[in-house]
Amino acid sequence: MTATADPLDLFLALETRRTRAIVDRDLATIEALHAPGYELITPAGRVFPRAEYLARIAEAPFYTGWEMDDLQVRASADLAVLRYRARLSFPSGKVVDCWHMDVYERHEAGWRAVWSKATAIAPPA
């Protein structure tokens, strides 16, 4: 991040690029934007290490849609935390509304996701 860069704009563009690559199964972009130690924790509590997550995406669509809303960013020179509401669509037709949180670290090659966690939002009672 540069001194003049707006963290919200920077990370909105980065997260949009990352999630679009996941939905589109753009493996080169996915590999470039996920650190070697990356882990995803799903709304169901399942942990996917990077290798397994990327293998599943390569094998078949993992998501069919990913919508973001109300992105918030906390960033320092080498670490950023993103939080936003997401609407995730799956090949089964299931749709999950959730809070999504990502942790990015600055690496030599640029910002890379190291952790992602989604927490399902219960429908209104």
N, C-alpha and C positions, 0 to 999 in steps of 0.2 A: 504494500500500500504506500502510495506517495503522500507527502505532506498535504497536497492539494486535492487528493482523491476523496470523493464522498464515499465512505464505507457502504452506505446503503445502496448506492448505484453500482458500485463495484461488485458487491456480493449478490445483488439481485441478478445482475447479468451472469455471474459465474454460476449461481444456483439454477438459473433458467437453462443455461447451457448444459449443466450436469444432468438435470432431470430430463431434459429433452433427449439427450444422448441415451439415457436409460430406457425411455419409452421407445425410441427409434432403434435401439440395439446397436448404436454406433460404438463398437467395441474399442476402437482406437481412442476416442474421446473419453470413454468411461475409464479406460486404463490410465490415461493421462491425468484425470481429475481425482483419482482415488489413490491415496497413499498405500504403500505396501502393507501396513498394519491395519488398514481400514476394517471396520466392523459395522454391521447394520443390526439394530435390535428392532424387530417388527412389533406391531401393536399386540400381537399374541405372545410376545416375550421370547420369540425365537431369535437366536444369534446366528448371523451369517458372516463368517470371515470373508475377506475380500475374494480369495480364490473360489470359494463356493458360490458367492453372490455373482461374480463375473461368469462362472461356468453355467449357472442357471440362466442368466440373461442370454448367453451365447446359444444355449440349447433351445430356448423357446421364450416368447415374450413373458416377462415378469410382471410388467404393468402395461395397460393399454391407454392409460391417461394419468396425468399428474397436474393438478391445478394448485397454484399457490395464492395465498391471500395474506395481507397484513404482515409482511416480512419485517422483522426487527433484527438489528445487528448490534453486537458488542464486539469491538475489535481493538486489538493492540498491534504493535509492529509485526508480530509473528504468529498471532493466534486470533481466531474469530469464532464467535458463536452466533449461529443464525437460528431464529425461532419464527415459525409461521404456521398458519392453518393450512392444511392440505386436504385435497380430495383425491384419493387414489383409486383408480379403476383397475380391475384385474381381468385377465382373460376369461375367468369363470362368469363374469358379469357382476361380481360383487364390487361394491363401492364402499370405501371406508373414509369417513371424515375423521381427521386426526390433527393433533398438534405434532409438528415435525421439528426436530432440533438437529442441527448439524454442527460439528466442530471442524474447523479448517485450520491447518497449519501452513505456514510459509515454508516451502522447500526450495532447493536450488532451481527447480523447474517451474516454480510458481506456487500458487495456493492449491492445496489438495485436501480433499475431505478425509478425515481420519475416523470420525464416528458419526453415525446417524441413528436417531431413535424416533420412533413414532408412537404416540399414545392415542388410542381411539377416543373419540368424543362420543359420549352416550347421547342417543337421541333424546329430545325433550320429553319429559314425562307427561 
